[in-house]
Amino acid sequence: MTAIAVPAARIRRRRPAWLRGPSLIGLISLGVWALVAVTIPLWTPNDPLAPVAGRLLGPSVKHWMGTDALGRDVLTRTLWGARISIPVAVTVIISAVLIGTIIGAAAGFLGGWVDAVLMRLVDITMAFPPILLAMAITASLGPGIRNALIAMVLVWWPIYARLLRAQVVAVRQREYIDSAVAIGASRWLILRRYVLPMSYTPVLVNATMDFGQVVLLTASLSFIGLGARPPSPEWGAMITEGATNFYQWWIAASPGIAILLVVLACNFVGDALRDSFDVKEVTR
């Protein structure tokens, strides 16, 4: 039988799920916010802390989202807020993933009393609602964005520890792990080369979705006075100011839209990553 030649021009490779539809919109949105956070000092026309016009002016051609109670441009402050919320979220997620990975991998791979002690510590931490525990830790450390960051790391790491521990326990029981043990591979080598690479997928998906939740929690702590302090242009602090000027809706609407866009973008990307790594989706 002769093979049928198919013209190369007719062969179309389907793009991965996380590069199509809503996920592509989410990636672009996150990229834009990251670019704004890095470059806004180079091109913004207004100072986020200085008055630029009259007080409580509505949206106009000159000030697209109006001004606040001190005459500061609301849109400028919202864009500058990305320099606070996004770096805080990145720091919290990376720190929580690192701590959770170390503790979860140790608990799942070593087992025994190490697993029992570490998982009871995780259970104690997760027994409290995240927002209440973060509020309690921040209140004990003192209001401020740095203390809020520390509190969120302490709240978030158990999620990744439990998630990775479950994955490590499942991977540890596979046959190729027994083969590695039979040929004399060390525990560290087995964990680093054979176990962790097969366990990171759920952590990556969860971290992507949690990025938006950290942004939301940061704003929540600032909203109740435990996060960023005035006159910082943090999104939650700006919404607090908008709550005191209820009829000037644009003050709270601008940072609220920013939070909505970031959270939606993270959910879109996270859903697409989950579908891409799902074996059932890949084999259809």
Secondary structure as a PSIPRED ss2 file (coil, helix, strand):
# PSIPRED VFORMAT (PSIPRED V4.0)

   1 M C   1.000  0.000  0.000
   2 T C   1.000  0.000  0.000
   3 A C   1.000  0.000  0.000
   4 I C   1.000  0.000  0.000
   5 A C   1.000  0.000  0.000
   6 V C   1.000  0.000  0.000
   7 P C   1.000  0.000  0.000
   8 A H   0.000  1.000  0.000
   9 A H   0.000  1.000  0.000
  10 R H   0.000  1.000  0.000
  11 I C   1.000  0.000  0.000
  12 R C   1.000  0.000  0.000
  13 R C   1.000  0.000  0.000
  14 R C   1.000  0.000  0.000
  15 R C   1.000  0.000  0.000
  16 P C   1.000  0.000  0.000
  17 A H   0.000  1.000  0.000
  18 W H   0.000  1.000  0.000
  19 L H   0.000  1.000  0.000
  20 R C   1.000  0.000  0.000
  21 G H   0.000  1.000  0.000
  22 P H   0.000  1.000  0.000
  23 S H   0.000  1.000  0.000
  24 L H   0.000  1.000  0.000
  25 I H   0.000  1.000  0.000
  26 G H   0.000  1.000  0.000
  27 L H   0.000  1.000  0.000
  28 I H   0.000  1.000  0.000
  29 S H   0.000  1.000  0.000
  30 L H   0.000  1.000  0.000
  31 G H   0.000  1.000  0.000
  32 V H   0.000  1.000  0.000
  33 W H   0.000  1.000  0.000
  34 A H   0.000  1.000  0.000
  35 L H   0.000  1.000  0.000
  36 V H   0.000  1.000  0.000
  37 A H   0.000  1.000  0.000
  38 V H   0.000  1.000  0.000
  39 T H   0.000  1.000  0.000
  40 I H   0.000  1.000  0.000
  41 P H   0.000  1.000  0.000
  42 L H   0.000  1.000  0.000
  43 W H   0.000  1.000  0.000
  44 T C   1.000  0.000  0.000
  45 P C   1.000  0.000  0.000
  46 N C   1.000  0.000  0.000
  47 D C   1.000  0.000  0.000
  48 P C   1.000  0.000  0.000
  49 L C   1.000  0.000  0.000
  50 A C   1.000  0.000  0.000
  51 P C   1.000  0.000  0.000
  52 V C   1.000  0.000  0.000
  53 A C   1.000  0.000  0.000
  54 G C   1.000  0.000  0.000
  55 R C   1.000  0.000  0.000
  56 L C   1.000  0.000  0.000
  57 L C   1.000  0.000  0.000
  58 G C   1.000  0.000  0.000
  59 P C   1.000  0.000  0.000
  60 S C   1.000  0.000  0.000
  61 V C   1.000  0.000  0.000
  62 K C   1.000  0.000  0.000
  63 H C   1.000  0.000  0.000
  64 W C   1.000  0.000  0.000
  65 M C   1.000  0.000  0.000
  66 G C   1.000  0.000  0.000
  67 T E   0.000  0.000  1.000
  68 D C   1.000  0.000  0.000
  69 A C   1.000  0.000  0.000
  70 L C   1.000  0.000  0.000
  71 G C   1.000  0.000  0.000
  72 R C   1.000  0.000  0.000
  73 D E   0.000  0.000  1.000
  74 V H   0.000  1.000  0.000
  75 L H   0.000  1.000  0.000
  76 T H   0.000  1.000  0.000
  77 R H   0.000  1.000  0.000
  78 T H   0.000  1.000  0.000
  79 L H   0.000  1.000  0.000
  80 W H   0.000  1.000  0.000
  81 G H   0.000  1.000  0.000
  82 A H   0.000  1.000  0.000
  83 R H   0.000  1.000  0.000
  84 I H   0.000  1.000  0.000
  85 S H   0.000  1.000  0.000
  86 I H   0.000  1.000  0.000
  87 P H   0.000  1.000  0.000
  88 V H   0.000  1.000  0.000
  89 A H   0.000  1.000  0.000
  90 V H   0.000  1.000  0.000
  91 T H   0.000  1.000  0.000
  92 V H   0.000  1.000  0.000
  93 I H   0.000  1.000  0.000
  94 I H   0.000  1.000  0.000
  95 S H   0.000  1.000  0.000
  96 A H   0.000  1.000  0.000
  97 V H   0.000  1.000  0.000
  98 L H   0.000  1.000  0.000
  99 I H   0.000  1.000  0.000
 100 G H   0.000  1.000  0.000
 101 T H   0.000  1.000  0.000
 102 I H   0.000  1.000  0.000
 103 I H   0.000  1.000  0.000
 104 G H   0.000  1.000  0.000
 105 A H   0.000  1.000  0.000
 106 A H   0.000  1.000  0.000
 107 A H   0.000  1.000  0.000
 108 G H   0.000  1.000  0.000
 109 F H   0.000  1.000  0.000
 110 L H   0.000  1.000  0.000
 111 G C   1.000  0.000  0.000
 112 G H   0.000  1.000  0.000
 113 W H   0.000  1.000  0.000
 114 V H   0.000  1.000  0.000
 115 D H   0.000  1.000  0.000
 116 A H   0.000  1.000  0.000
 117 V H   0.000  1.000  0.000
 118 L H   0.000  1.000  0.000
 119 M H   0.000  1.000  0.000
 120 R H   0.000  1.000  0.000
 121 L H   0.000  1.000  0.000
 122 V H   0.000  1.000  0.000
 123 D H   0.000  1.000  0.000
 124 I H   0.000  1.000  0.000
 125 T H   0.000  1.000  0.000
 126 M H   0.000  1.000  0.000
 127 A C   1.000  0.000  0.000
 128 F C   1.000  0.000  0.000
 129 P C   1.000  0.000  0.000
 130 P H   0.000  1.000  0.000
 131 I H   0.000  1.000  0.000
 132 L H   0.000  1.000  0.000
 133 L H   0.000  1.000  0.000
 134 A H   0.000  1.000  0.000
 135 M H   0.000  1.000  0.000
 136 A H   0.000  1.000  0.000
 137 I H   0.000  1.000  0.000
 138 T H   0.000  1.000  0.000
 139 A H   0.000  1.000  0.000
 140 S H   0.000  1.000  0.000
 141 L H   0.000  1.000  0.000
 142 G C   1.000  0.000  0.000
 143 P C   1.000  0.000  0.000
 144 G C   1.000  0.000  0.000
 145 I H   0.000  1.000  0.000
 146 R H   0.000  1.000  0.000
 147 N H   0.000  1.000  0.000
 148 A H   0.000  1.000  0.000
 149 L H   0.000  1.000  0.000
 150 I H   0.000  1.000  0.000
 151 A H   0.000  1.000  0.000
 152 M H   0.000  1.000  0.000
 153 V H   0.000  1.000  0.000
 154 L H   0.000  1.000  0.000
 155 V H   0.000  1.000  0.000
 156 W H   0.000  1.000  0.000
 157 W H   0.000  1.000  0.000
 158 P H   0.000  1.000  0.000
 159 I H   0.000  1.000  0.000
 160 Y H   0.000  1.000  0.000
 161 A H   0.000  1.000  0.000
 162 R H   0.000  1.000  0.000
 163 L H   0.000  1.000  0.000
 164 L H   0.000  1.000  0.000
 165 R H   0.000  1.000  0.000
 166 A H   0.000  1.000  0.000
 167 Q H   0.000  1.000  0.000
 168 V H   0.000  1.000  0.000
 169 V H   0.000  1.000  0.000
 170 A H   0.000  1.000  0.000
 171 V H   0.000  1.000  0.000
 172 R H   0.000  1.000  0.000
 173 Q C   1.000  0.000  0.000
 174 R C   1.000  0.000  0.000
 175 E H   0.000  1.000  0.000
 176 Y H   0.000  1.000  0.000
 177 I H   0.000  1.000  0.000
 178 D H   0.000  1.000  0.000
 179 S H   0.000  1.000  0.000
 180 A H   0.000  1.000  0.000
 181 V H   0.000  1.000  0.000
 182 A H   0.000  1.000  0.000
 183 I C   1.000  0.000  0.000
 184 G C   1.000  0.000  0.000
 185 A C   1.000  0.000  0.000
 186 S C   1.000  0.000  0.000
 187 R H   0.000  1.000  0.000
 188 W H   0.000  1.000  0.000
 189 L H   0.000  1.000  0.000
 190 I H   0.000  1.000  0.000
 191 L H   0.000  1.000  0.000
 192 R H   0.000  1.000  0.000
 193 R H   0.000  1.000  0.000
 194 Y H   0.000  1.000  0.000
 195 V H   0.000  1.000  0.000
 196 L H   0.000  1.000  0.000
 197 P H   0.000  1.000  0.000
 198 M H   0.000  1.000  0.000
 199 S C   1.000  0.000  0.000
 200 Y H   0.000  1.000  0.000
 201 T H   0.000  1.000  0.000
 202 P H   0.000  1.000  0.000
 203 V H   0.000  1.000  0.000
 204 L H   0.000  1.000  0.000
 205 V H   0.000  1.000  0.000
 206 N H   0.000  1.000  0.000
 207 A H   0.000  1.000  0.000
 208 T H   0.000  1.000  0.000
 209 M H   0.000  1.000  0.000
 210 D H   0.000  1.000  0.000
 211 F H   0.000  1.000  0.000
 212 G H   0.000  1.000  0.000
 213 Q H   0.000  1.000  0.000
 214 V H   0.000  1.000  0.000
 215 V H   0.000  1.000  0.000
 216 L H   0.000  1.000  0.000
 217 L H   0.000  1.000  0.000
 218 T H   0.000  1.000  0.000
 219 A H   0.000  1.000  0.000
 220 S H   0.000  1.000  0.000
 221 L H   0.000  1.000  0.000
 222 S H   0.000  1.000  0.000
 223 F H   0.000  1.000  0.000
 224 I C   1.000  0.000  0.000
 225 G C   1.000  0.000  0.000
 226 L C   1.000  0.000  0.000
 227 G C   1.000  0.000  0.000
 228 A C   1.000  0.000  0.000
 229 R C   1.000  0.000  0.000
 230 P C   1.000  0.000  0.000
 231 P C   1.000  0.000  0.000
 232 S C   1.000  0.000  0.000
 233 P C   1.000  0.000  0.000
 234 E C   1.000  0.000  0.000
 235 W H   0.000  1.000  0.000
 236 G H   0.000  1.000  0.000
 237 A H   0.000  1.000  0.000
 238 M H   0.000  1.000  0.000
 239 I H   0.000  1.000  0.000
 240 T H   0.000  1.000  0.000
 241 E H   0.000  1.000  0.000
 242 G H   0.000  1.000  0.000
 243 A H   0.000  1.000  0.000
 244 T H   0.000  1.000  0.000
 245 N C   1.000  0.000  0.000
 246 F C   1.000  0.000  0.000
 247 Y C   1.000  0.000  0.000
 248 Q C   1.000  0.000  0.000
 249 W C   1.000  0.000  0.000
 250 W H   0.000  1.000  0.000
 251 I H   0.000  1.000  0.000
 252 A H   0.000  1.000  0.000
 253 A H   0.000  1.000  0.000
 254 S H   0.000  1.000  0.000
 255 P H   0.000  1.000  0.000
 256 G H   0.000  1.000  0.000
 257 I H   0.000  1.000  0.000
 258 A H   0.000  1.000  0.000
 259 I H   0.000  1.000  0.000
 260 L H   0.000  1.000  0.000
 261 L H   0.000  1.000  0.000
 262 V H   0.000  1.000  0.000
 263 V H   0.000  1.000  0.000
 264 L H   0.000  1.000  0.000
 265 A H   0.000  1.000  0.000
 266 C H   0.000  1.000  0.000
 267 N H   0.000  1.000  0.000
 268 F H   0.000  1.000  0.000
 269 V H   0.000  1.000  0.000
 270 G H   0.000  1.000  0.000
 271 D H   0.000  1.000  0.000
 272 A H   0.000  1.000  0.000
 273 L H   0.000  1.000  0.000
 274 R H   0.000  1.000  0.000
 275 D H   0.000  1.000  0.000
 276 S H   0.000  1.000  0.000
 277 F H   0.000  1.000  0.000
 278 D C   1.000  0.000  0.000
 279 V H   0.000  1.000  0.000
 280 K H   0.000  1.000  0.000
 281 E H   0.000  1.000  0.000
 282 V H   0.000  1.000  0.000
 283 T C   1.000  0.000  0.000
 284 R C   1.000  0.000  0.000
